[in-house]
Amino acid sequence: MATEADVRAELDRVMHPSFDVSLVTLRMVEAIRVSETRIEVDLVLNCPGCPASETALARARERLRRRFGEIEVSFQLLPKIWSPPWNSWL
């Protein structure tokens, strides 16, 4: 069975198409819940409705299914305002 760390490691390999930086590095992944039949990921999108975000979600779903098999993968899109990590680096 997958663990939260396994899922986070896979999501760290999914690059956001607008920034070419991983979803984890961009701090878009808020929480991960794993069971035997399901992976749930809470995400904050950089811009709701943005086509690049939809592409990132599709890439993440594909990567998780490829790694963990035909498990149910769901994303909960949180109603938060995303703040890029580089704002805190300044």
HELIX and SHEET records of a PDB file:
HELIX    1   1 GLU A    4  LEU A   11  1                                   8    
HELIX    2   2 PRO A   51  PHE A   68  1                                  18    
HELIX    3   3 PRO A   85  TRP A   89  1                                   5    
SHEET    1   A 2 MET A  15  HIS A  16  0                                        
SHEET    2   A 2 VAL A  21  SER A  22 -1                                        
SHEET    1   B 3 VAL A  29  VAL A  34  0                                        
SHEET    2   B 3 ARG A  38  LEU A  43 -1                                        
SHEET    3   B 3 GLU A  72  LEU A  77  1                                        
END                                                                             
